[in-house]
């Protein structure tokens, strides 16, 4: 396959502008928290779709863009998702999670109840597209497939950009991964080459929303200079 190239369209900034941009971004991002208490207030859909376009600008393995973002606003579907997720989480908390895991989760104050899944006006369900079927094999064998590379890494980066874009737009989010999540394929009618990656409730935080008093690691703890 031949490749064509175009000039990179991104101007170099002055150092002052760069510094101001870096600081403004950090100042905004440091206020991001995982929110578990949502207001049912509606959010304009175009704000959500713009944030998804930002997520779609993510780098990906071999530029295969192996992601699908399903935006759920229908109240019945959100309720179905809540019921299915709570069924799994009840099993997790009551039987499947080892004691050690429950101890690690204790500071977050979580349990199997997931009210936010029906309160938040949107659930964005992110799927990773593990491979793509590219047509039927002419001699009746299995379909021909395009393998995707670095799928989890690519989708993880896209989700990071999505969470940043939503937060930057003034919205509250939660990265939620009820386990197992295959009920999402069934409820949302997604094919089996798409695997649920994360479920993100999106909306405004409830007025009385509280978050655990956690400490972020300092720069010294997360960065080394060599
Ligand atoms: N999925 C469960 C448990 C849970 C797991 C992790 I790792 C967290 O960071 C938080 C919760 C739940 O949502 O309650």
Boltz pocket constraint, residues with backbone or C-beta under 6 A from the ligand:
constraints:
  - pocket:
      binder: B
      contacts: [[A, 89], [A, 105], [A, 108], [A, 110], [A, 111], [A, 112], [A, 176], [A, 177], [A, 178], [A, 179]]
      max_distance: 6.0
